[in-house]
Amino acid sequence: MKRREFITLVGSAAVIWPFAARAQQPAMPVVGYLSTRSLGDSAYIVAAFRKGLNEAGYSEGQNVMIEWRFAEGHYDRLGALAADLVRRQVNVLVATGGTGSAVAAKSVVPPTMPMVFAMGGDPVKLGIVPDLARPHGNVTGITFLVNALTAKQLQLLQELVPNTKVVGFLVNPNDPNLSSQMNQAREATNALGHKLVTANASTELDLESAFILFAQERVDALFVQVDPFFTDRRGKIAALAAQYSLPAVYALREFVEAGGLMSYGTSITDANRQVGVYAGQVLRGKKPADLPVVQSTKFELVLNLKAAKALGLTLPPTLLTAADDVIE
């Protein structure tokens, strides 16, 4: 072999071998991330999810890829977005940002594709898993059990506004968890002897109309359904409550941070961190059937002194003592 031919052959091999080595490397696993919410209003939730993934040993772009899908509060988009992630054959499908994403994903995900959810509704009643401790199949996740908190939220509202007779309930008719929450709301208001006035809202204009209805019905206090459409518009809802002088209780502290009066519920950031941990464990070979559905056990009461003052309310010492956080 001539020297020039030998150099050419070696040079060609030097170019080919790196490509061959790369071709032999296994492809990065892919997480499909489906959220009912919008990206802009759920950045802190995404950060919590990434933190959980990191705790499980995964970092986006380094050893895992993430396909992001956000429905921006439009429930009718969830089915198509979930189906798209299934077609892309992601290694695990994460459904978060509201009960709707879990319901949509469950309806299209094949038995061979692992799924991890975060939701406020009851996953057993909604048919997502057959049992919390032993989820079986290919699905597991985190539940906030928000329905069970309705009675406690109304009791706190009663303590703050003792003369309450009529309670408003702001709901999204498109939320698959609405029926269960409505039952809890009726039971809780009946137990307190209150009249319940329900207003539907699934658009910006609906929110304005809902508060006009509350004013017409002489609602004394308000509580808001846990729904991604409302969470993404928490600033507007808190502002409307202030405009109509309506004391309101929410399930998420994010509403209080946006100017709302009071919240009692679980931490959705911690829940979504756990979703990231579970997704990472599944990528490492854990079966969803062996990962029990995590139920939130830590609840927090958050108060906003500025909002209370604007409403002319004096926060009882018992509430201030019980509060986990007081925003001034």
Order of alpha helices (4+ residues) and beta strands (2+ residues): alpha-beta-alpha-beta-alpha-beta-alpha-beta-beta-alpha-beta-alpha-beta-alpha-beta-alpha-alpha-beta-alpha-beta-alpha-beta-beta-alpha-alpha-beta
